[in-house]
């Protein structure tokens, strides 16, 4: 993945992801996994001198890596993934773009355990890079919605509410786990998708 101000070829996801629309997916087992690095340079929230509080809106972007990228390059998956300026530390392993938006609950950024926000997440694969932090929409994508926990290494599930491209008929859930922080001081995650069988899509 390049951040030079020129048009780049599509970032192609793993072949396993390309086949997920087939009827062979098992609803009770992960269909595929990804790593995600959230970028603090691409985070914005309702202005609040004490940090995000209950009800404050936020939006954030990040990158999607092939599964196991973080665990293979830093202890436990924490401390790597993005350079301080938000560019990918492992550009050859980038397979998509992650976008997250929602609102804080509980005690906002001061929440120490449990649910601290509700969000919608968009996982886009096969995206084109137009410029630094500027992308065309991915050719295929999944959407999830639900609560997010602040806790480290505590898995939780979110609903897959739809998608487009090969994923346009997809439903299921995704298990999200916060595994640490990257060099921008935002979160690193793993996601394990369990998808219901769906009709093949063009």
N, C-alpha and C positions, 0 to 999 in steps of 0.2 A: 504494500500500500504506500502510495507516495503523497506527499503534501505539497508538491511543486504546483505552481499555478498553470497547469496544462491538463487537458483532458486525459484520463487514464482508462485502460481497459477495465471491464467489470471485474470485481473481486468474486471469484467463484467459490461457493461453499463446498464442503466435503461431498463426495459422491453419495455417501449415506444420506445426507440431508436431501439431496436431489430425488431420492427414491421414497421419501416419507409419505407421499400421497398414495402409495400402493396399498392394497387391502391386506398386506401381510403384517402390518404394524400390530403389536400386541398392546392392548390398553393397560395391562397391569405391569408392564415392564418399560423401562426407559427406551424410547425409540432412538434418541441421540442426546448428546450432551454438548455444551459449549462453555467456554470461559468468557467472562465479561470484565472489562476494566472501565470503571466510571471516572470521568475526567473532571476534577475540581475547577479547571479553567473554563469548563462549559457548564457550570452550575449557576443558577440564578434563583433567588427566592424573594418573597415579599420583604421589602426593607424593614428591618427590625434591629434596633441597636443591641439587643440582647441575644440575637441569633434567631433562627426560625422557631416560632411558637405555634401553639394549637391553632389550626385553621389557616396557617400561612401556606400559600401556593409555592411550588417549586417546579423547575424544569432542569433536566440534565441530559448530557450526551456522553457516549463512550464508544468503545470498540469491542467487537466480538472476535475472539481467538478460537482456533481449533482446540478441542478438549484436551486437557492435560498440559497445555502450554505453560501455565503459571506454575503448576506443581513441578514441572521438569526444570524450571529455571530459577526458582527461589524457594526457600524452606517453607513448606506448607502453603505455598501460593501467595505469600505476602511479601511486600517490599519490592515488587517488580511489575512490569507490564506496560507502564507509560513513562516516558521521560518527563521531567518537570514541566516542560512546555506543552505537554499533552500529546506529542507525537508518539507513535507506537515504538516500543523497545524491540519488538519482534515483528517487523513489518511483513515478513514472508508468511507469518502464521495468521494474519488478519483475514477474516472471512466475512465480515459484515459490520454493520453499524447498529448501536443500541441507543434508544431514546426512551427517557422515563419522565413522566410528569404526574403531579398529584398534589396532595396537601398533607401537612403534618398533623398528627393527633397527639394524645397523651400530653407529655411535657415538651413536645417539640424536640429540638436538638439536645435538650437536657435529659431526655429519656434515657435511662440506663439499662433497661431490660424490657423485653416484650415488644409489642407493636408500637412503632413510632410514626408510621405514615401509611397512607393508602395511595396506590398509584396505578397507572396504566403504563405498560411497557411495550415497546415495538422493537422487534428483532428483525432487521432487514438483511437479506443475503443478496449477493450479486449486485452490489452497488457500484456506481461510477463516481469517481472522485473528480470534481470540476475545479476545485481550488482548495486551499487550506480550510478545513472544516465546512466545505461546501460539497454537497452530494446530490446526485439524482436519486430518486426513489429506487429501492432495491426491486429486483424482478420478482422476488418472492419474499414473503414476510409472515411472521406470526405475531399475535397480540395476546398479552396476558393482563389480568386485572386482579387486584386483591391487596391484602395487607402485606407490609414488610416489617420484619423484626430487626431491631438494632443489634441483637446478640451475635457474637462471633461463633462460628462453627455450630450453629443450630439450624438445621434444615426446616423449611416450611413450604407449604404448597400454595400455588396461585392457579386460578382458572385460565385455561386457554379459551379465549372468547371469539377467536376467528383468525383470519389471515387473508392473504391474496396470492395470486399466482398458483403454484402447486398446492398451497395450503388453504385455498379458499373454502373448502368443505371441512376443514379440520376442527376438531374439538378435543378436549382432554385437560390435562393439568401439567404444571411444571414445578419441580422441586428446586427452590432457590436456597443457596447457602452463602453467607458472607464468610470469606476465608481470610480477609486481611485488608491491608491498604496498599496502594501503589505510591509512586513518587510524587503524585499531585496531592496526596493525602486524602483521596477519596477511595471508595471501596473496590475490592476485587471480589467477584462472585463466580460460583459455578451454577449452571442450570442443567437439570436433567428433565427432558420432555417426555411425557407419556401421552401418546396421541391415539385417539380412537381411529379405527379403520376409516378411510375416506375414499371416495371415488377418485380414480386417476383424473388429473387435471392437465390441460394443455399448458 
